[in-house]
Amino acid sequence: MPNLQRHRTIWSGIVGGPGVTTLYWDASTAPNLGAWNTFLTAIVSRFPIALTWQSQNSGDVLDDASGRIIGAWNGTAQAAVNGTAAGGYSAPSGAVVNWRSSGIVAGHRVRGRTFLVPTTGAVQDTDGSISSAALGTLRTALGTFVAAAAPSLMVWHRPVNFAGGSSFPVTSADIPDKSAILRSRRD
């Protein structure tokens, strides 16, 4: 079975933080941390000044079938990235990335999600959708990231109900034109 490298980016400086984004990479190649930092840098104008993203340059290697930690990886340190948008924001609202793969498990397509929360108020249109300018910025940056990260960026289907886990390369990604709300498990 393939092994996965678990990569985390810490979100700090915002209400409700710190937060974390977890990405998975094929363990046969080094995680493309530079492409991830380039993505974050490309979207800073849509996120509050108070926000800092710090990409970790090391993490765990997981057996995708069991989810057990079987090792560790180290990569090149990346500079922290800060939001640049002034103005108010709603702490739990923003956008969401939908990751797609060609994998099918138990009759369902294997997909993933990454919340990009909080975005500033300037990202939303008056009808609650994402403004076309903001959506263009986010989608362009995402397309560039997916092209640079493929095929080592993975979606992981965790082991459930005594069935083993599995992982599949991300084949595409999109940000829908609707606001997303991130709720913690403590809500």
Long-range contacts (C-beta under 8 A, 24 or more apart in sequence): 1-63, 1-64, 1-65, 1-164, 1-166, 2-26, 2-27, 2-28, 2-64, 2-167, 3-27, 3-28, 3-61, 3-62, 3-63, 3-64, 3-70, 3-71, 4-61, 4-62, 4-64, 4-154, 4-156, 4-167, 5-31, 5-59, 5-60, 5-61, 5-62, 5-73, 6-59, 6-60, 6-61, 6-62, 7-31, 7-33, 7-36, 7-55, 7-56, 7-59, 8-56, 8-59, 9-36, 9-40, 9-53, 9-54, 9-55, 9-56, 10-53, 10-54, 10-56, 11-51, 11-52, 11-53, 12-51, 12-52, 12-54, 13-50, 13-51, 13-52, 14-48, 14-50, 14-51, 14-89, 14-91, 14-118, 15-91, 15-118, 16-91, 16-92, 16-184, 19-117, 19-182, 21-114, 21-115, 23-114, 23-153, 24-62, 24-153, 24-154, 24-155, 24-156, 24-167, 25-149, 25-152, 25-153, 25-154, 26-151, 26-152, 26-153, 26-154, 26-167, 26-169, 27-61, 27-73, 28-152, 29-152, 30-73, 30-75, 31-59, 31-73, 31-75, 31-152, 32-148, 32-149, 32-152, 32-153, 33-57, 33-75, 33-76, 33-78, 34-76, 34-78, 35-144, 35-145, 35-148, 35-149, 36-78, 36-145, 36-149, 37-78, 37-79, 37-81, 38-144, 38-145, 38-148, 39-141, 39-142, 39-144, 39-145, 40-81, 41-81, 42-137, 42-140, 42-141, 42-144, 43-116, 43-137, 43-138, 43-141, 44-81, 44-82, 44-83, 44-84, 44-85, 45-84, 45-85, 45-137, 46-83, 46-85, 46-119, 46-120, 46-122, 46-123, 46-134, 46-137, 46-138, 47-83, 47-84, 47-85, 47-116, 47-118, 47-119, 47-120, 48-83, 48-85, 48-87, 48-89, 48-118, 48-120, 49-82, 49-83, 49-84, 49-85, 49-86, 50-83, 51-82, 51-83, 51-118, 52-80, 52-81, 52-82, 52-83, 53-80, 53-81, 53-82, 54-80, 54-81, 55-81, 62-156, 64-156, 64-165, 64-166, 64-167, 65-159, 65-164, 65-165, 65-166, 66-159, 66-164, 66-165, 67-158, 67-159, 67-165, 83-120, 85-120, 85-122, 86-120, 87-120, 87-121, 87-122, 88-120, 88-121, 89-118, 89-119, 89-120, 89-121, 90-118, 90-121, 91-117, 91-118, 92-117, 92-118, 92-181, 92-182, 92-183, 93-117, 93-118, 93-119, 93-124, 93-179, 93-180, 93-181, 93-182, 94-118, 94-119, 94-123, 94-179, 94-180, 94-182, 95-119, 95-123, 95-130, 95-134, 95-138, 95-175, 95-179, 95-180, 96-175, 96-176, 96-180, 97-142, 97-173, 97-174, 97-175, 98-173, 98-174, 98-175, 98-176, 99-153, 99-155, 99-170, 99-173, 100-155, 100-170, 100-171, 100-172, 100-173, 100-174, 101-154, 101-155, 101-168, 101-169, 101-170, 101-171, 102-168, 102-169, 102-171, 103-155, 103-157, 103-166, 103-167, 103-168, 105-157, 105-166, 106-163, 110-155, 110-157, 110-166, 110-168, 111-155, 112-155, 112-156, 112-170, 115-180, 115-182, 116-175, 116-180, 117-180, 117-181, 117-182, 124-179, 128-178, 128-179, 129-177, 129-178, 129-179, 130-175, 130-177, 130-178, 130-179, 135-175, 135-177, 138-175, 139-174, 139-175, 142-173, 142-174, 142-175, 143-173, 145-173, 146-170, 146-172, 146-173
